[in-house]
Amino acid sequence: MLKKGNKLYSILTGSCPRCNEESMYTTKNPYSFGNLFKMHERCSHCGLKYKMEPSFFYGAMYVSYAVGVAFAVAAFVISYLMAGASLINSFFAIVGTLVVFLPIIIRLSRNIWINLFVKFDSKKKEVKR
């Protein structure tokens, strides 16, 4: 379905945007709250430096707003339009959805942000250690 070399693959898996060979994060589980923001310094396969400059991922906050709105709209559509819940119950469904999916929204936003600036390069050679 999703193949390496696809931006969507890198965004959904959290893999290196240049080579798609390894995860950018030290822990793949976003619900490991102590490690939510911990990333490798560089990709061990292609050498891409993930934090290209200080505060690079501050831009991901803008992306997280859009991703959060998408999750909220989905929660509203499911609860109000499909399940027939009242508006107040739909509000609680939206808040609950955002709280439960916050770690995923944060990681997804970071993945989208870095993929805006780095393109896939299948010819990038493996870093020699």
N, C-alpha and C positions, 0 to 999 in steps of 0.2 A: 504494500500500500504506500507508505511513506518511504522514500529511498534517500540514502545519503546524497548530499549535494543539493538538496532542496531546502530553501529557507524555512519552510514550514516544519521540516524535520528538525532542524536546529532549534527553532523556537519551542516546539513541543517537548523535545527531549532535553533541552538545556545543554546540548553538546557544543563544542567549539564551532563558531560560525565559519571559520576558514577551512577546517579539514573534516569536521563532523566525527572525529575519532574518539574523543573523550568528553566527559562531563566537565563543565566549567566549575561546578560546585564540589566542595570537599565531601558533602553528604548529599546523596540524591533525594532523600526524604525531606520535603519542605516543611514537614511538621516537626522536625527536630529543631525546636525553636532556638537553641543555643548556636546552631550552625546554619541558620536560615540565610545569613548574609555572607558566610564564609566561602570564598572562592579561591581556586588555585591562582597563583601569581601569573603563571604562563601555561600554555598548552604544552604538554610533554611531547606531543607528536610533531606539531608544526612551529612551536615557539611563539605563538601569538600572545602578546601581553594583553590580558583581559581589561585591566584598569589602565587605559591608555593615557590618562592624565588624572591628576587628583580630582576627586569629586565627579568623575565621569558619569557615574550612575545616578546623579541627581536628576538628570534629564528623564530617567525612567519614571519619575514621579508624575510627569505629564502623561506618559503612556498608561500608568496605573489608574489614572482618573478615567480614561476612556475604557480600559478593561473593566474597571469596577462598575461603570455605567452599563456596560454590556451584560455583566453578571446580574445587575439589579433589574434590568429590563427583562432578562430571561426569567428571573424569579417572579416578577410581576405577571408575565404572560402565563407562566405555568400555574401560579397560585390563583390569580384572579380570573383569567380568561378560560383556562382549561379546567381547573379544579372548582371554580365557582366560589372561591373564598370571598369574604367581605373585604372592603378596603383596608380596614384596620388589621385584619389577619394577613392581608397581602403585604402591608407595611412590615409586620413582624417577620414575614417570610423573607423579605428583602434584606432586613437587618441581619437576620440569622444567616442568610446565604453569604453576605459580605463578611461576617465574622468567621464563619467556618472556612471560607475559601480565601481568606486574607493571605496566608503564606503562598498559595498557588498564584494569586494575583500579583504578589510582589515578584516572585521568580519569573512569571510569564512576562511581566513588564520589563524586567532586566534583559530577558532573552530577546524580546522585540527590539529594545533600545540598541543593544550591541549589534544585532543583525541589520540595523539601518546603516551602520557605518562599515561593516566588514562583509566582504563578499566571499563566496565559496571559491576555493582555488584547489582543484584536484591535483595540480602539478606541484604544489608546495611540498618540498621534501621533508622527510623526517629529520628532526634535530638530533645531531650526534651528541652523545653524552661522554 
